[in-house]
Amino acid sequence: MFNYWRNKKKKRLLLSLLEKKAAEANLAVIVVSPKEITVHEGVRLKCLVPQCEYYGVCRLCPPNLPPVSEIRAALSYFQQAYLVVLRYPPVAREEVWKPEKILLDTVNELEKVAWSKGFYRAAGLVVGGCKLCERCAPLHEPCRHPYRARPSPAGLGIDITMLAKRKGIPLSWPPGDELIFLGLLLV
Ligand code: SF4
């Protein structure tokens, strides 16, 4: 019983720290249960149809990722998840890297916050896949930024769109007056 209350307190404290850190970059954090996260092979199929330009090119994109069944099983390892939401004004395609970088940097910071508070499982994901290098290093070479690079939820088969909709995030296609970029922190 004591452990239950201690964990609850720890998670409450973590949430307030994550919210504070995210707010510094104008992002929001929403608590999610890992059980609310849907993982499906169909999500990954969408990396292929229509084919994303990073498919098979980036080491953190399909088919260079573990099978979806493995990701589904891996999710049960995590106790809590946080949806990270960045709202951004419409930008030209060639400028999309700017909000994507804000999202990546923030998710990496949130991961650090969680890790420093004893949540050693902390793992962050960001939409859009890794674009830190102009072209990803060949597979037989090491990643150039292994501590910064993060895969996208969709590449892993995680239906982050469904999750965001469940949490009331107003996603729309085509996008309206704002763009929404999503990340996920698992702890
Ligand atoms: S940091 Fe560079 S080498 Fe590493 S996954 Fe990203 S694009 Fe590829």
Residues whose N, C-alpha, C, O or C-beta is under 5 A from the ligand:
A	BS01	SF4	R59 L60 C130 K131 L132 C133 R135 C136 A137 P142 C143 R144 H145 A149
